[in-house]
């Protein structure tokens, strides 16, 4: 068989990697490759030689439905295992859109929303980020949402609508437990940007998350210096 | 720069090892870290977005099933992933029999990219080495190799696209591959 000839093997591996073989020849080569690991190595070497072209190809984020379909294809078909799956960033964005829609449509007091959130599991499936708190302003309007993840020990906080801090101010998030505020970090005021925080001490149910207006860069003292503009209780553990 | 690339590679390697042990969290992270680059490659080869999405989806199902087959001997992790996507895309092309001329609209963009203006030293040594070796080829053979790699053209399609007899195109590709290998290893 001509596949014994080293030069021919090299050429076939290269042509296979390049993609110039017709369909039937590709299929035949793939069968050979499975029986002959040496051929697979030759193909891998050629892939490495050309890989710089792929690195230089513009990247583009695929739509969220691709990930949902992949998840469905590899689903364990058991509810017990499903929640282990972490959401890719896109699921978070979609969940935020849902909650934003809900917040606008409901235009109810945050308390009612929190009762609703606590009562039902996430609406978009097991991969939906878990909402752990909704932060409302003085009038009871929901302004920020805090979700668990994307990784364990992390909290993602996003505005439900654009927040106006003014040029000289930043929004800072605090965790208040036992009456003592501790700084968690500065927040992005634009709804499409969520802020991921990994606090040293995990907020627990009953703690309060609060947002205050601080000088640019955050409070210089480690305690809130400006007005608290939104707050909400943690309703679920991380 | 090189350190960053190495950190990224070793991170991907760890994730693939976890995926082989059915770690879904690691699989989601692997997807987040690589899907945009891989989707870019799928789109480059298959112009139709719906088909490119399908290829990306099936490729990740393959990754989930075959992560255990990956080893460092098979090359850099991103190259391994890219190879799965490229092969899926090329198989899809061969099935759908879409016309080559519909897929090469951005040939100029590709040639510009590889001709050097779109990248510089910060793109890494690998691209620089490939470019140097491609530059040693003659114009038509170089176009043939690049069109085949970037857009998945067959010998027949290359012949039609470049207006050359198929035998000529085959020998261009053959000689170019041999010269590239010598040059990249030299």
Interface residues (C-beta under 8 A of the other chain):
Chain A: X10 X11 X14 X15 X17 X18 X19 X20 X21 X22 X23 X26 X40 X41 X43 X44 X45 X47 X48 X49 X50 X51 X52 X53 X54 X55 X56 X57 X58 X59 X60 X61 X62 X63 X65 X66 X67 X69 X70 X73 X74 X81 X84 X85 X86 X87 X88 X89 X151
Chain B: X24 X25 X27 X28 X29 X31 X32 X35 X36 X37 X39 X40 X41 X43 X44 X53 X56 X57 X60 X61 X64 X73 X74 X75 X76 X78 X79 X80 X82 X83 X86 X90 X91 X94 X95 X113 X114 X118 X119 X123 X124 X126 X127 X129 X130 X131 X145 X146 X148 X149 X150 X152 X153 X154 X155 X158 X173 X174 X177 X178 X180 X181 X184
